[in-house]
Amino acid sequence: MSVAHDEQLIEAMRASVIRKAIGPTILLGSGTYFDFEDPESSQITIEDIAYGLAFEGRCAGQCYSRILERRVFYSVAEHCVRMSRVVRPDLALEALLHEVGEAVCGDMTAPLKSLNPSFKAIEKRCEAAILDRFGVRITDPVELKRADVRMLATERRDLLLWRGERWSIADIEPYEFEIVPWSPDVAAEQFLCRYRELSEVTA
């Protein structure tokens, strides 16, 4: 067989893993599809979000617990639950859902994302569509970002092998609580419990 034929065969196999409804889609745990070219039509559930974020690792999975003295898994879902507990009460639901785009797009690290503006635009559109589906609007992005940066400072202290090198968040104080990470299943359950709790408050 020719090299050209092999390349065509490989390309066909690659294409076969992308189901297209209107655009490129992925199959969610609930059995529905998420279309990246039409995220506004998605029927994504809160369980899809909770488990997607619970099995998505922060910091590209490169976490080392200062407290446990070993490598650990720390999920995006746990990050969101913890952040929802430290912001003002009126921002708690927004904080819990501030990473919903990552439930379908994954958690690309910020340094890498800064080199991929097209990915960032897709993620932002998915995030906006999912927030809209759940009736959530970001009302104070500055305060949410401030809390997010303090969470990063806390995570750097507790979950990264940081040796004092200068970061752009050098003057940001971490939160007082210490992070001992949850398992993915616990993180998903905590996310769902927190969502129900906050949904009842805002209902």
C-alpha positions, -999 to +999 in steps of 0.1 A: +000+000+000+011+036-007+020+062+019-008+084+005-033+055+010-021+050+046-025+087+054-060+087+039-069+057+060-055+073+092-074+105+084-107+086+080-102+068+113-095+101+130-127+116+115-147+086+126-143+094+163-159+128+158-197+125+157-212+154+138-248+165+145-245+201+134-208+205+144-182+185+163-198+169+193-189+148+224-212+123+242-219+133+278-224+110+307-262+117+307-264+103+271-268+136+253-244+152+230-226+185+233-220+204+201-190+227+202-204+247+172-238+251+188-233+249+226-265+269+231-286+238+220-270+215+246-291+196+271-262+192+295-272+183+331-258+194+364-246+158+369-226+161+336-210+192+350-203+178+385-187+146+373-169+163+344-153+187+368-147+161+395-126+139+371-108+169+357-075+176+375-063+211+384-027+221+375-025+195+348-026+168+375+008+180+389-003+183+425+018+174+455+003+177+489+024+196+515+002+181+542+002+144+530+037+146+516+028+128+484+013+133+449-024+138+449-053+144+426-071+177+431-102+183+410-117+214+394-150+205+411-133+207+445-118+241+436-152+254+427-169+241+458-143+256+481-144+289+462-182+290+465-177+289+503-154+319+506-171+345+484-200+367+494-232+347+497-248+364+466-218+352+445-217+316+458-236+301+429-216+320+404-184+308+421-196+272+420-203+274+383-174+296+372-155+268+356-185+251+338-167+254+304-141+230+316-167+203+321-167+199+283-135+216+272-111+202+298-088+223+320-061+237+298-035+253+321-035+291+320+000+295+305-009+271+276-043+288+272-026+321+268-009+307+237-042+294+223-067+323+218-090+303+196-094+276+223-101+303+249-129+317+226-145+283+222-143+277+260-159+311+268-188+305+244-194+270+259-192+285+294-217+313+285-241+288+270-240+265+300-244+293+325-274+306+305-289+271+305-288+271+343-300+307+346-268+321+360-252+354+351-218+366+363-226+398+382-192+407+397-164+392+375-138+413+394-147+399+428-148+363+414-114+367+398-100+380+431-114+349+449-100+327+421-066+342+424-067+337+462-077+301+456-047+297+433-024+311+461-039+286+485-035+258+461+001+268+454+008+268+491-009+234+498-007+215+465+023+225+445+060+221+451+065+258+451+098+270+466+092+307+468+099+316+431+083+349+421+048+346+406+025+374+394+004+366+424+033+372+448+013+397+470-019+376+472-026+361+506-039+325+505-070+316+525-066+303+560-081+269+554-058+240+543-066+217+514-065+180+517-080+168+484-112+148+480-116+118+457-134+125+424-165+108+436-166+128+468-159+160+448-188+153+425-212+146+454-200+178+472-205+198+440-241+185+436-250+190+472-236+226+471-256+233+438-288+220+454-282+241+485-275+273+466-304+267+441-328+265+470-315+298+483-319+316+450-352+300+440 
